[in-house]
């Protein structure tokens, strides 16, 4: 018995594999997009912690001694643009701590 996909190919249609091989993914763009999505995911998790503690962005900003838009930027995933001190202030204002790790492939060093 011939499957539907085999019949389509038999009639001159191309398979997904054939089409995909003609247009491979643009690896640089895929990596950039993946990085943006991961930053947004991390930021979302930070926001969840803030909300679990019942704090508004304004209240957290006051604890951090920054403006509410700074907190908003962090929670939108703009972590790469934020300084380490700002990220540390955010986490510590929620009662957490930040650990910085330098990764050298074969070994890791905890910096602070």
Short mmCIF file of the C-alpha atoms (twelve columns), coordinates in Angstrom:
data_MODEL
# 
_entry.id   MODEL 
# 
loop_
_atom_site.group_PDB 
_atom_site.id 
_atom_site.type_symbol 
_atom_site.label_atom_id 
_atom_site.label_alt_id 
_atom_site.label_comp_id 
_atom_site.label_asym_id 
_atom_site.label_seq_id 
_atom_site.Cartn_x 
_atom_site.Cartn_y 
_atom_site.Cartn_z 
_atom_site.pdbx_PDB_model_num 
ATOM 1   C CA . UNK A 1   0.000  0.000  0.000  1 
ATOM 2   C CA . UNK A 2   1.327  3.478  -0.904 1 
ATOM 3   C CA . UNK A 3   1.061  6.214  1.706  1 
ATOM 4   C CA . UNK A 4   -0.372 9.662  0.999  1 
ATOM 5   C CA . UNK A 5   3.066  11.284 1.214  1 
ATOM 6   C CA . UNK A 6   4.509  8.736  -1.230 1 
ATOM 7   C CA . UNK A 7   1.673  9.443  -3.685 1 
ATOM 8   C CA . UNK A 8   2.371  13.200 -3.466 1 
ATOM 9   C CA . UNK A 9   6.036  12.643 -4.203 1 
ATOM 10  C CA . UNK A 10  5.130  10.314 -7.039 1 
ATOM 11  C CA . UNK A 11  3.003  13.059 -8.647 1 
ATOM 12  C CA . UNK A 12  5.968  15.437 -8.852 1 
ATOM 13  C CA . UNK A 13  5.772  17.014 -5.427 1 
ATOM 14  C CA . UNK A 14  8.932  17.290 -3.402 1 
ATOM 15  C CA . UNK A 15  9.445  16.017 0.104  1 
ATOM 16  C CA . UNK A 16  10.166 18.311 3.047  1 
ATOM 17  C CA . UNK A 17  13.672 16.851 3.219  1 
ATOM 18  C CA . UNK A 18  14.332 17.888 -0.393 1 
ATOM 19  C CA . UNK A 19  12.977 21.390 0.104  1 
ATOM 20  C CA . UNK A 20  14.912 21.837 3.360  1 
ATOM 21  C CA . UNK A 21  18.181 20.735 1.754  1 
ATOM 22  C CA . UNK A 22  17.853 23.571 -0.777 1 
ATOM 23  C CA . UNK A 23  17.484 26.171 1.948  1 
ATOM 24  C CA . UNK A 24  19.533 25.271 5.018  1 
ATOM 25  C CA . UNK A 25  18.946 27.194 8.241  1 
ATOM 26  C CA . UNK A 26  20.942 30.383 8.731  1 
ATOM 27  C CA . UNK A 27  22.937 29.280 11.769 1 
ATOM 28  C CA . UNK A 28  23.935 32.767 12.928 1 
ATOM 29  C CA . UNK A 29  20.347 34.018 12.881 1 
ATOM 30  C CA . UNK A 30  19.114 30.863 14.617 1 
ATOM 31  C CA . UNK A 31  21.737 31.288 17.366 1 
ATOM 32  C CA . UNK A 32  20.821 34.968 17.847 1 
ATOM 33  C CA . UNK A 33  17.118 34.146 18.070 1 
ATOM 34  C CA . UNK A 34  17.813 31.325 20.521 1 
ATOM 35  C CA . UNK A 35  19.825 33.729 22.677 1 
ATOM 36  C CA . UNK A 36  16.972 36.255 22.729 1 
ATOM 37  C CA . UNK A 37  14.465 33.569 23.701 1 
ATOM 38  C CA . UNK A 38  16.691 32.293 26.520 1 
ATOM 39  C CA . UNK A 39  17.116 35.852 27.847 1 
ATOM 40  C CA . UNK A 40  13.341 36.315 27.817 1 
ATOM 41  C CA . UNK A 41  12.863 33.000 29.629 1 
ATOM 42  C CA . UNK A 42  15.357 33.950 32.342 1 
ATOM 43  C CA . UNK A 43  13.727 37.349 32.735 1 
ATOM 44  C CA . UNK A 44  10.299 35.736 32.966 1 
ATOM 45  C CA . UNK A 45  11.566 33.557 35.806 1 
ATOM 46  C CA . UNK A 46  12.864 36.623 37.647 1 
ATOM 47  C CA . UNK A 47  9.485  38.299 37.239 1 
ATOM 48  C CA . UNK A 48  7.768  35.182 38.609 1 
ATOM 49  C CA . UNK A 49  9.880  35.371 41.768 1 
ATOM 50  C CA . UNK A 50  8.974  39.051 42.203 1 
ATOM 51  C CA . UNK A 51  5.287  38.328 41.722 1 
ATOM 52  C CA . UNK A 52  5.407  35.336 44.115 1 
ATOM 53  C CA . UNK A 53  6.676  37.758 46.756 1 
ATOM 54  C CA . UNK A 54  3.786  40.114 46.018 1 
ATOM 55  C CA . UNK A 55  5.996  43.008 44.936 1 
ATOM 56  C CA . UNK A 56  5.294  45.498 42.177 1 
ATOM 57  C CA . UNK A 57  8.013  46.743 39.860 1 
ATOM 58  C CA . UNK A 58  7.858  50.114 41.634 1 
ATOM 59  C CA . UNK A 59  8.369  48.508 45.054 1 
ATOM 60  C CA . UNK A 60  11.268 46.421 43.814 1 
ATOM 61  C CA . UNK A 61  12.841 49.431 42.108 1 
ATOM 62  C CA . UNK A 62  12.728 51.325 45.408 1 
ATOM 63  C CA . UNK A 63  14.515 48.448 47.153 1 
ATOM 64  C CA . UNK A 64  17.144 48.439 44.403 1 
ATOM 65  C CA . UNK A 65  17.505 52.255 44.339 1 
ATOM 66  C CA . UNK A 66  16.765 52.338 40.600 1 
ATOM 67  C CA . UNK A 67  13.787 53.421 38.502 1 
ATOM 68  C CA . UNK A 68  10.797 51.253 37.606 1 
ATOM 69  C CA . UNK A 69  11.767 51.292 33.896 1 
ATOM 70  C CA . UNK A 70  15.074 49.640 34.848 1 
ATOM 71  C CA . UNK A 71  13.173 46.800 36.500 1 
ATOM 72  C CA . UNK A 72  10.894 46.580 33.472 1 
ATOM 73  C CA . UNK A 73  13.891 46.295 31.122 1 
ATOM 74  C CA . UNK A 74  15.301 43.420 33.167 1 
ATOM 75  C CA . UNK A 75  11.956 41.644 33.137 1 
ATOM 76  C CA . UNK A 76  11.656 42.045 29.360 1 
ATOM 77  C CA . UNK A 77  14.862 40.089 28.893 1 
ATOM 78  C CA . UNK A 78  17.316 42.904 28.377 1 
ATOM 79  C CA . UNK A 79  19.765 41.219 30.729 1 
ATOM 80  C CA . UNK A 80  22.746 41.547 28.381 1 
ATOM 81  C CA . UNK A 81  22.458 45.331 28.457 1 
ATOM 82  C CA . UNK A 82  22.180 45.430 32.240 1 
ATOM 83  C CA . UNK A 83  25.290 45.623 34.332 1 
ATOM 84  C CA . UNK A 84  26.134 42.828 36.718 1 
ATOM 85  C CA . UNK A 85  25.591 45.218 39.636 1 
ATOM 86  C CA . UNK A 86  22.011 45.875 38.484 1 
ATOM 87  C CA . UNK A 87  21.214 42.178 38.104 1 
ATOM 88  C CA . UNK A 88  22.807 41.506 41.498 1 
ATOM 89  C CA . UNK A 89  20.721 44.303 43.074 1 
ATOM 90  C CA . UNK A 90  17.541 42.821 41.552 1 
ATOM 91  C CA . UNK A 91  18.223 39.345 42.904 1 
ATOM 92  C CA . UNK A 92  19.365 40.545 46.326 1 
ATOM 93  C CA . UNK A 93  16.322 42.829 46.656 1 
ATOM 94  C CA . UNK A 94  14.255 39.644 46.363 1 
ATOM 95  C CA . UNK A 95  16.347 37.901 49.026 1 
ATOM 96  C CA . UNK A 96  18.466 35.854 46.654 1 
ATOM 97  C CA . UNK A 97  22.151 35.774 45.863 1 
ATOM 98  C CA . UNK A 98  24.105 35.845 42.609 1 
ATOM 99  C CA . UNK A 99  26.904 33.465 41.771 1 
ATOM 100 C CA . UNK A 100 29.189 34.357 38.874 1 
ATOM 101 C CA . UNK A 101 30.915 31.433 37.196 1 
ATOM 102 C CA . UNK A 102 33.690 31.636 34.607 1 
ATOM 103 C CA . UNK A 103 33.458 28.631 32.281 1 
ATOM 104 C CA . UNK A 104 36.680 27.613 30.531 1 
ATOM 105 C CA . UNK A 105 35.321 24.441 28.948 1 
ATOM 106 C CA . UNK A 106 37.354 21.932 30.907 1 
ATOM 107 C CA . UNK A 107 36.974 23.760 34.223 1 
ATOM 108 C CA . UNK A 108 34.822 26.374 35.909 1 
ATOM 109 C CA . UNK A 109 35.804 29.056 38.405 1 
ATOM 110 C CA . UNK A 110 33.314 30.618 40.825 1 
ATOM 111 C CA . UNK A 111 34.123 34.311 40.899 1 
ATOM 112 C CA . UNK A 112 31.540 35.664 43.260 1 
# 
